[in-house]
Amino acid sequence: MLHEVSGDILLTRAQAVAHGIAPSEHFDSGLALGLREAWPAMAKDYRHYAHQSHPKPGEIWTWAGAGGIRIFNLLTQEGEHTHAAKAGPASVSNVNHCLRRLRHELDKGEVKSLAISRLATGVGGLDWNVVQPLVKQHLGDLAIPVYIYVTYHKGQKANEPAG
């Protein structure tokens, strides 16, 4: 069940967080920076993973941290993973592939709640009116609560309704 909420996604009670990144992500701006500051090991682990696996747009990389938190890093933006690569814009195709893969992970039943950002609309440059229907299509019929953070309010806990 989808719930649109306002607040700071870093203060979510959800077991997992999903957000969009680029293959060459440096976790140096926006939500990615906040996640790096909260879980520095995640950014370090991603760099190691990326150097070994050379991730491509449309894939997801999942990180599990202490306390049971899971971060689903959705590679919604274009670009290659190379030392000097710059992140390109997000694409609807990449968002669609990522959401399909995220749904596959969520269908395993290990994650009991998810907080998701306005995927691919910040640095990725997509319009939320284009992305929102994809989120609803892929995640709308899940039995777990999915909190879509539509408005950011730093330091403010969102009203996340129970399951």
C-alpha positions as a Markdown table, in Angstrom:
| # | Residue | x | y | z |
|---|---|---|---|---|
| 1 | Met | 0.0 | 0.0 | 0.0 |
| 2 | Leu | 1.3 | 3.4 | -1.0 |
| 3 | His | 1.4 | 6.4 | 1.3 |
| 4 | Glu | 2.5 | 9.8 | 0.2 |
| 5 | Val | 4.3 | 11.6 | 3.0 |
| 6 | Ser | 6.2 | 14.7 | 3.7 |
| 7 | Gly | 9.3 | 14.9 | 5.9 |
| 8 | Asp | 12.9 | 13.8 | 6.1 |
| 9 | Ile | 13.4 | 10.3 | 4.6 |
| 10 | Leu | 16.5 | 9.8 | 6.7 |
| 11 | Leu | 14.2 | 9.7 | 9.8 |
| 12 | Thr | 11.9 | 7.0 | 8.4 |
| 13 | Arg | 10.8 | 4.1 | 10.5 |
| 14 | Ala | 10.8 | 1.9 | 7.3 |
| 15 | Gln | 13.1 | -1.1 | 7.2 |
| 16 | Ala | 14.4 | -0.1 | 3.7 |
| 17 | Val | 15.1 | 3.1 | 1.7 |
| 18 | Ala | 15.1 | 3.3 | -2.1 |
| 19 | His | 16.7 | 6.1 | -4.1 |
| 20 | Gly | 18.2 | 6.8 | -7.5 |
| 21 | Ile | 21.9 | 7.1 | -8.3 |
| 22 | Ala | 24.3 | 7.0 | -11.2 |
| 23 | Pro | 26.8 | 4.3 | -12.0 |
| 24 | Ser | 29.6 | 6.7 | -11.2 |
| 25 | Glu | 27.9 | 7.9 | -7.9 |
| 26 | His | 30.1 | 9.7 | -5.5 |
| 27 | Phe | 27.3 | 10.2 | -2.8 |
| 28 | Asp | 28.2 | 13.9 | -2.6 |
| 29 | Ser | 24.8 | 15.7 | -3.1 |
| 30 | Gly | 21.2 | 15.4 | -2.1 |
| 31 | Leu | 19.8 | 12.3 | -0.5 |
| 32 | Ala | 22.9 | 10.3 | -1.5 |
| 33 | Leu | 25.0 | 12.6 | 0.6 |
| 34 | Gly | 22.6 | 12.3 | 3.5 |
| 35 | Leu | 22.8 | 8.5 | 3.2 |
| 36 | Arg | 26.6 | 8.6 | 3.0 |
| 37 | Glu | 26.7 | 10.7 | 6.2 |
| 38 | Ala | 24.3 | 8.3 | 8.0 |
| 39 | Trp | 26.0 | 5.2 | 6.7 |
| 40 | Pro | 29.6 | 5.9 | 5.5 |
| 41 | Ala | 30.3 | 2.2 | 5.0 |
| 42 | Met | 27.6 | 2.2 | 2.3 |
| 43 | Ala | 29.4 | 4.6 | 0.0 |
| 44 | Lys | 32.7 | 2.8 | 0.6 |
| 45 | Asp | 31.1 | -0.5 | -0.2 |
| 46 | Tyr | 29.5 | 0.9 | -3.4 |
| 47 | Arg | 32.8 | 2.2 | -4.6 |
| 48 | His | 34.3 | -1.3 | -4.1 |
| 49 | Tyr | 31.4 | -3.0 | -5.8 |
| 50 | Ala | 31.4 | -0.5 | -8.7 |
| 51 | His | 35.2 | -1.0 | -9.3 |
| 52 | Gln | 34.7 | -4.8 | -9.4 |
| 53 | Ser | 31.3 | -5.0 | -11.3 |
| 54 | His | 31.1 | -1.9 | -13.5 |
| 55 | Pro | 27.3 | -1.4 | -12.9 |
| 56 | Lys | 25.1 | -0.3 | -15.7 |
| 57 | Pro | 22.0 | 2.0 | -15.7 |
| 58 | Gly | 18.8 | 0.1 | -14.9 |
| 59 | Glu | 20.4 | -2.2 | -12.3 |
| 60 | Ile | 20.0 | -2.0 | -8.5 |
| 61 | Trp | 22.6 | -2.5 | -5.8 |
| 62 | Thr | 21.4 | -3.4 | -2.3 |
| 63 | Trp | 23.3 | -2.6 | 0.8 |
| 64 | Ala | 22.4 | -3.9 | 4.3 |
| 65 | Gly | 23.7 | -2.1 | 7.4 |
| 66 | Ala | 23.7 | -2.5 | 11.1 |
| 67 | Gly | 20.3 | -2.6 | 12.7 |
| 68 | Gly | 18.6 | -4.2 | 9.8 |
| 69 | Ile | 18.5 | -1.1 | 7.5 |
| 70 | Arg | 18.6 | -1.9 | 3.8 |
| 71 | Ile | 19.3 | 0.7 | 1.1 |
| 72 | Phe | 18.2 | 0.0 | -2.5 |
| 73 | Asn | 20.4 | 2.1 | -4.8 |
| 74 | Leu | 18.5 | 2.3 | -8.1 |
| 75 | Leu | 20.8 | 3.1 | -11.0 |
| 76 | Thr | 18.3 | 5.4 | -12.7 |
| 77 | Gln | 20.8 | 7.8 | -14.3 |
| 78 | Glu | 22.9 | 7.3 | -17.4 |
| 79 | Gly | 26.6 | 7.0 | -17.4 |
| 80 | Glu | 29.4 | 4.6 | -17.0 |
| 81 | His | 31.4 | 3.7 | -14.0 |
| 82 | Thr | 34.9 | 5.1 | -14.7 |
| 83 | His | 37.1 | 7.2 | -12.6 |
| 84 | Ala | 36.3 | 10.5 | -14.3 |
| 85 | Ala | 32.7 | 9.7 | -15.4 |
| 86 | Lys | 30.0 | 12.3 | -14.9 |
| 87 | Ala | 26.5 | 11.3 | -14.1 |
| 88 | Gly | 24.0 | 11.7 | -16.9 |
| 89 | Pro | 20.3 | 12.3 | -16.7 |
| 90 | Ala | 17.9 | 9.7 | -15.5 |
| 91 | Ser | 15.7 | 8.0 | -18.1 |
| 92 | Val | 12.2 | 6.5 | -17.9 |
| 93 | Ser | 13.5 | 3.2 | -19.3 |
| 94 | Asn | 16.1 | 3.0 | -16.5 |
| 95 | Val | 13.5 | 3.9 | -13.8 |
| 96 | Asn | 11.2 | 1.2 | -15.2 |
| 97 | His | 14.0 | -1.4 | -15.1 |
| 98 | Cys | 15.0 | -0.4 | -11.6 |
| 99 | Leu | 11.4 | -0.5 | -10.3 |
| 100 | Arg | 10.9 | -3.9 | -11.8 |
| 101 | Arg | 14.1 | -5.2 | -10.1 |
| 102 | Leu | 13.1 | -3.5 | -6.8 |
| 103 | Arg | 9.7 | -5.2 | -7.0 |
| 104 | His | 11.4 | -8.6 | -7.5 |
| 105 | Glu | 13.5 | -8.0 | -4.3 |
| 106 | Leu | 10.4 | -6.9 | -2.3 |
| 107 | Asp | 8.4 | -9.9 | -3.4 |
| 108 | Lys | 11.0 | -12.1 | -1.6 |
| 109 | Gly | 9.2 | -11.0 | 1.6 |
| 110 | Glu | 12.3 | -10.0 | 3.6 |
| 111 | Val | 11.5 | -6.3 | 3.7 |
| 112 | Lys | 8.5 | -5.3 | 5.7 |
| 113 | Ser | 8.3 | -1.6 | 4.9 |
| 114 | Leu | 9.9 | 0.8 | 2.3 |
| 115 | Ala | 10.6 | 4.5 | 2.1 |
| 116 | Ile | 11.2 | 5.8 | -1.4 |
| 117 | Ser | 12.3 | 9.2 | -2.6 |
| 118 | Arg | 10.8 | 11.1 | -5.6 |
| 119 | Leu | 12.9 | 8.9 | -7.7 |
| 120 | Ala | 15.0 | 10.4 | -10.5 |
| 121 | Thr | 13.5 | 13.9 | -10.1 |
| 122 | Gly | 16.4 | 15.7 | -8.4 |
| 123 | Val | 19.8 | 15.3 | -10.1 |
| 124 | Gly | 18.2 | 12.8 | -12.5 |
| 125 | Gly | 16.0 | 15.6 | -14.0 |
| 126 | Leu | 12.8 | 13.7 | -14.6 |
| 127 | Asp | 9.4 | 15.1 | -13.9 |
| 128 | Trp | 7.5 | 13.5 | -11.0 |
| 129 | Asn | 4.3 | 13.4 | -13.1 |
| 130 | Val | 6.2 | 10.9 | -15.3 |
| 131 | Val | 7.8 | 8.9 | -12.6 |
| 132 | Gln | 4.9 | 8.7 | -10.1 |
| 133 | Pro | 2.7 | 6.4 | -12.4 |
| 134 | Leu | 5.7 | 4.0 | -12.7 |
| 135 | Val | 6.0 | 3.8 | -8.9 |
| 136 | Lys | 2.3 | 3.1 | -8.6 |
| 137 | Gln | 2.4 | 0.5 | -11.4 |
| 138 | His | 5.3 | -1.5 | -9.9 |
| 139 | Leu | 4.8 | -1.0 | -6.2 |
| 140 | Gly | 1.1 | 0.0 | -5.8 |
| 141 | Asp | -0.2 | -3.5 | -5.0 |
| 142 | Leu | 2.4 | -4.5 | -2.5 |
| 143 | Ala | 1.1 | -5.7 | 0.8 |
| 144 | Ile | 3.8 | -3.8 | 2.8 |
| 145 | Pro | 3.6 | -0.1 | 3.5 |
| 146 | Val | 5.5 | 2.0 | 0.9 |
| 147 | Tyr | 6.1 | 5.6 | 2.0 |
| 148 | Ile | 6.7 | 7.9 | -0.9 |
| 149 | Tyr | 8.5 | 11.0 | 0.3 |
| 150 | Val | 6.9 | 13.6 | -2.0 |
| 151 | Thr | 8.0 | 16.7 | 0.0 |
| 152 | Tyr | 11.3 | 17.1 | 1.8 |
| 153 | His | 11.4 | 18.8 | 5.2 |
| 154 | Lys | 14.8 | 18.5 | 6.8 |
| 155 | Gly | 14.8 | 17.1 | 10.3 |
| 156 | Gln | 11.0 | 16.5 | 10.3 |
| 157 | Lys | 9.7 | 13.0 | 10.9 |
| 158 | Ala | 7.0 | 12.1 | 8.5 |
| 159 | Asn | 3.6 | 10.8 | 9.5 |
| 160 | Glu | 4.0 | 7.2 | 8.3 |
| 161 | Pro | 0.7 | 5.3 | 8.7 |
| 162 | Ala | 1.1 | 1.7 | 9.9 |
| 163 | Gly | 0.7 | -1.1 | 7.4 |
